[in-house]
Amino acid sequence: RSKSRGNIHYGGAGLSFYGDKAGNANFKTLGISVNFAYNLPLSSTGFQKLTFGMKAGLVQKNLDIGNLEWGEQYDPFDPDGHNENITVNEDVTKVTYPDINAGIMWYHNAEKNYSYSSISAFSGISVDHINHPDESLLKDTTSKLPLIYKYHGGLEVNIGQKISFSPNLLIMYQNQVYQINGGLYLSYRLWDPENTRALAKNEIIFGTWYRYRDAFIFLIGINNPWYAVGLSYDLNSSSLKTNTRGKGAYEISLSLRLVKEKEMKRYATPRF
């Protein structure tokens, strides 16, 4: 949800949920967060602006150890060397913790007014886990999350009335470990520029990313003023592909927007 005055967009708020399940132990992660943003115009038209954002929420993690094999269960007389009937003395518990993140973003032509400029761009930094939450699943053990520093930048270049392409760069650094993602989106607009019906303003988005020394990511999605839906697939390119037997990971994303303005506005933000 957003608040605007005239031609300047002053900020908004949002609510997000996510869930993930991985591995034989059904390692589950659930999260809910509220998001706030405030835009500081750098000109009277708001064509250049800074956006300050904050995200605060709760994360819950849980692990099912029933499907795991432990050193205590080693049995030299078992054909597989593993005896699941041996009791494991691992005190694993469910953990729930608060998580706080914040960042700042610079925008150029955020509303994608291509009559003024054919380029829309953004560049910003953020910090995750500001409160250093403890995510340990073992009782009487502490495992505090270190800070994650992120840089995300990109631009969208408009080609005619129907097509645009958008190169992006994401760099993350945590506890002396870094990750670099580079990607490119291609958007095809389905609407006629003279059609003012907002529901008709759909665009199809194709994307591909490369996570340095790790994986290729492929994406297809639909975006309009009310929602964005995306389907992505990660294909591992590192030595880990042997462990995953060449299988990748699927991800489905959904973003809903509540807009009160009679005239819909578009804002350049990281896709999905």
NUPA-670763 format. One line per 4 residues: for each residue x, y, z of C-alpha. Coordinates in nm, 2 decimals, padded with zeros to 4 digits. Example, Ala and Ser with C-alpha at 12.3 -4.5 7.8 and 13.67 -1.06 7.14 Angstrom:
2
01.23:-00.45:00.78 ~ 01.37:-00.11:00.71;
end
This chain:
272
00.00:00.00:00.00 ~ 00.13:00.34:-00.09 ~ 00.07:00.71:-00.02 ~ 00.11:00.98:-00.29;
00.08:01.36:-00.31 ~ 00.04:01.49:-00.66 ~ 00.31:01.34:-00.89 ~ 00.54:01.24:-00.60;
00.52:00.90:-00.43 ~ 00.60:00.93:-00.06 ~ 00.61:00.57:00.06 ~ 00.43:00.26:00.15;
00.39:-00.05:00.37 ~ 00.36:-00.42:00.30 ~ 00.32:-00.77:00.45 ~ 00.51:-01.08:00.34;
00.51:-01.45:00.41 ~ 00.74:-01.73:00.30 ~ 00.80:-02.10:00.36 ~ 01.07:-02.35:00.27;
01.13:-02.72:00.32 ~ 01.46:-02.88:00.23 ~ 01.65:-03.21:00.27 ~ 01.56:-03.56:00.40;
01.51:-03.41:00.75 ~ 01.24:-03.18:00.62 ~ 01.42:-02.87:00.75 ~ 01.13:-02.62:00.76;
01.16:-02.24:00.76 ~ 00.86:-02.01:00.79 ~ 00.86:-01.64:00.81 ~ 00.63:-01.34:00.83;
00.74:-00.97:00.82 ~ 00.61:-00.62:00.78 ~ 00.78:-00.38:00.55 ~ 00.80:00.00:00.55;
00.94:00.25:00.30 ~ 00.97:00.63:00.28 ~ 01.07:00.81:-00.03 ~ 01.27:01.13:-00.02;
01.24:01.33:-00.34 ~ 01.56:01.48:-00.47 ~ 01.38:01.71:-00.71 ~ 01.04:01.89:-00.73;
00.92:01.63:-00.98 ~ 01.04:01.33:-00.78 ~ 01.23:01.20:-01.09 ~ 01.53:01.14:-00.86;
01.46:01.00:-00.52 ~ 01.61:00.81:-00.22 ~ 01.40:00.54:-00.06 ~ 01.46:00.43:00.30;
01.32:00.09:00.39 ~ 01.29:-00.14:00.70 ~ 01.17:-00.49:00.74 ~ 01.09:-00.66:01.07;
00.94:-01.00:01.13 ~ 00.95:-01.34:01.29 ~ 01.12:-01.66:01.16 ~ 01.06:-02.01:01.27;
01.28:-02.31:01.20 ~ 01.22:-02.68:01.27 ~ 01.40:-03.00:01.19 ~ 01.28:-03.36:01.18;
01.58:-03.57:01.29 ~ 01.39:-03.90:01.24 ~ 01.53:-03.94:00.88 ~ 01.88:-03.84:00.96;
02.18:-04.08:01.03 ~ 02.41:-04.00:01.32 ~ 02.75:-04.12:01.43 ~ 02.60:-04.28:01.74;
02.40:-04.51:01.51 ~ 02.70:-04.67:01.35 ~ 02.68:-05.05:01.37 ~ 02.96:-05.26:01.23;
02.74:-05.56:01.22 ~ 02.47:-05.40:01.01 ~ 02.51:-05.45:00.63 ~ 02.46:-05.07:00.58;
02.67:-04.98:00.88 ~ 02.37:-04.79:01.03 ~ 02.12:-04.90:01.29 ~ 01.82:-04.67:01.31;
01.70:-04.85:01.62 ~ 01.98:-04.70:01.83 ~ 01.86:-04.40:02.03 ~ 02.02:-04.06:01.94;
02.10:-03.82:02.22 ~ 02.06:-03.50:02.02 ~ 01.84:-03.24:02.19 ~ 01.69:-03.06:01.88;
01.42:-02.81:01.93 ~ 01.21:-02.57:01.73 ~ 01.33:-02.21:01.73 ~ 01.15:-01.88:01.67;
01.33:-01.55:01.65 ~ 01.28:-01.18:01.55 ~ 01.47:-01.05:01.25 ~ 01.53:-00.69:01.16;
01.67:-00.56:00.82 ~ 01.71:-00.21:00.67 ~ 01.84:-00.04:00.36 ~ 01.85:00.26:00.13;
01.79:00.28:-00.25 ~ 01.85:00.55:-00.51 ~ 01.60:00.57:-00.80 ~ 01.61:00.73:-01.14;
01.28:00.75:-01.33 ~ 01.12:00.51:-01.08 ~ 00.77:00.56:-01.24 ~ 00.92:00.46:-01.58;
00.81:00.78:-01.76 ~ 00.97:00.69:-02.09 ~ 00.85:01.00:-02.26 ~ 01.11:01.18:-02.05;
01.39:00.92:-02.04 ~ 01.42:00.57:-02.20 ~ 01.61:00.45:-01.89 ~ 01.49:00.36:-01.54;
01.75:00.27:-01.28 ~ 01.80:00.18:-00.92 ~ 02.10:00.12:-00.69 ~ 02.11:00.05:-00.32;
02.26:-00.12:-00.02 ~ 02.10:-00.31:00.28 ~ 02.19:-00.48:00.60 ~ 02.02:-00.80:00.72;
02.00:-00.95:01.08 ~ 02.08:-00.62:01.25 ~ 01.97:-00.76:01.58 ~ 02.20:-01.07:01.55;
01.92:-01.33:01.61 ~ 02.00:-01.67:01.76 ~ 01.89:-01.95:01.52 ~ 02.04:-02.25:01.71;
01.82:-02.56:01.70 ~ 02.01:-02.72:01.98 ~ 01.92:-02.65:02.34 ~ 02.19:-02.47:02.55;
02.37:-02.38:02.23 ~ 02.40:-02.03:02.07 ~ 02.43:-01.96:01.70 ~ 02.39:-01.59:01.63;
02.34:-01.49:01.27 ~ 02.61:-01.25:01.14 ~ 02.52:-00.94:00.94 ~ 02.46:-00.97:00.57;
02.56:-00.68:00.35 ~ 02.39:-00.65:00.01 ~ 02.43:-00.44:-00.29 ~ 02.16:-00.45:-00.56;
02.16:-00.24:-00.87 ~ 02.00:-00.25:-01.21 ~ 01.85:-00.05:-01.50 ~ 01.57:-00.10:-01.74;
01.61:00.02:-02.10 ~ 01.29:00.07:-02.30 ~ 01.29:-00.03:-02.67 ~ 00.98:00.10:-02.85;
00.64:00.06:-02.69 ~ 00.64:-00.31:-02.62 ~ 00.99:-00.44:-02.52 ~ 01.24:-00.35:-02.25;
01.54:-00.53:-02.11 ~ 01.69:-00.50:-01.76 ~ 02.04:-00.61:-01.65 ~ 02.08:-00.65:-01.27;
02.36:-00.71:-01.03 ~ 02.33:-00.85:-00.67 ~ 02.63:-00.88:-00.44 ~ 02.61:-01.03:-00.09;
02.87:-01.06:00.18 ~ 02.84:-01.24:00.52 ~ 03.11:-01.34:00.76 ~ 03.40:-01.34:00.50;
03.19:-01.52:00.24 ~ 03.05:-01.35:-00.07 ~ 02.80:-01.43:-00.34 ~ 02.77:-01.25:-00.68;
02.46:-01.28:-00.90 ~ 02.43:-01.13:-01.24 ~ 02.11:-01.14:-01.44 ~ 01.90:-01.01:-01.73;
01.52:-00.96:-01.77 ~ 01.33:-00.92:-02.10 ~ 00.98:-00.78:-02.07 ~ 00.71:-00.78:-02.34;
00.41:-00.56:-02.27 ~ 00.07:-00.70:-02.38 ~ -00.12:-00.37:-02.36 ~ -00.18:-00.09:-02.61;
-00.03:00.23:-02.48 ~ -00.37:00.40:-02.56 ~ -00.56:00.15:-02.34 ~ -00.60:00.31:-02.00;
-00.77:00.00:-01.84 ~ -00.52:-00.10:-01.57 ~ -00.63:-00.47:-01.57 ~ -00.51:-00.48:-01.93;
-00.16:-00.37:-01.84 ~ 00.00:-00.71:-01.82 ~ 00.36:-00.78:-01.92 ~ 00.54:-01.12:-01.97;
00.88:-01.13:-01.81 ~ 01.16:-01.38:-01.91 ~ 01.48:-01.38:-01.70 ~ 01.80:-01.56:-01.65;
02.06:-01.53:-01.37 ~ 02.40:-01.67:-01.30 ~ 02.51:-01.72:-00.94 ~ 02.89:-01.72:-00.96;
03.05:-02.06:-00.93 ~ 02.71:-02.21:-00.82 ~ 02.40:-02.22:-01.04 ~ 02.20:-02.09:-01.33;
01.86:-01.95:-01.26 ~ 01.57:-01.93:-01.51 ~ 01.25:-01.73:-01.46 ~ 00.92:-01.66:-01.63;
00.65:-01.44:-01.48 ~ 00.35:-01.21:-01.53 ~ 00.34:-00.86:-01.39 ~ 00.07:-00.59:-01.38;
-00.03:-00.30:-01.14 ~ -00.20:-00.54:-00.90 ~ 00.02:-00.84:-00.88 ~ 00.33:-01.02:-01.00;
00.36:-01.40:-01.03 ~ 00.69:-01.57:-01.11 ~ 00.82:-01.93:-01.15 ~ 01.19:-01.99:-01.13;
01.42:-02.29:-01.16 ~ 01.78:-02.32:-01.02 ~ 02.01:-02.55:-01.21 ~ 02.33:-02.63:-01.01;
02.66:-02.59:-01.20 ~ 02.90:-02.65:-00.91 ~ 03.04:-02.98:-00.77 ~ 02.72:-03.00:-00.56;
02.53:-03.12:-00.86 ~ 02.67:-03.47:-00.79 ~ 02.49:-03.47:-00.45 ~ 02.17:-03.34:-00.59;
02.19:-03.59:-00.88 ~ 02.15:-03.30:-01.13 ~ 01.82:-03.20:-00.99 ~ 01.75:-02.83:-00.95;
01.51:-02.63:-00.73 ~ 01.17:-02.47:-00.81 ~ 01.04:-02.15:-00.66 ~ 00.70:-01.98:-00.70;
00.66:-01.62:-00.60 ~ 00.35:-01.40:-00.57 ~ 00.34:-01.03:-00.49 ~ 00.01:-00.85:-00.44;
-00.03:-00.47:-00.45 ~ -00.31:-00.25:-00.30 ~ -00.34:00.08:-00.50 ~ -00.58:00.36:-00.43;
-00.49:00.60:-00.70 ~ -00.73:00.61:-01.00 ~ -00.43:00.63:-01.23 ~ -00.19:00.34:-01.19;
00.18:00.41:-01.15 ~ 00.47:00.18:-01.22 ~ 00.79:00.17:-01.00 ~ 01.12:00.02:-01.09;
01.20:-00.23:-00.82 ~ 01.39:-00.56:-00.81 ~ 01.17:-00.82:-00.99 ~ 00.99:-01.08:-00.78;
end
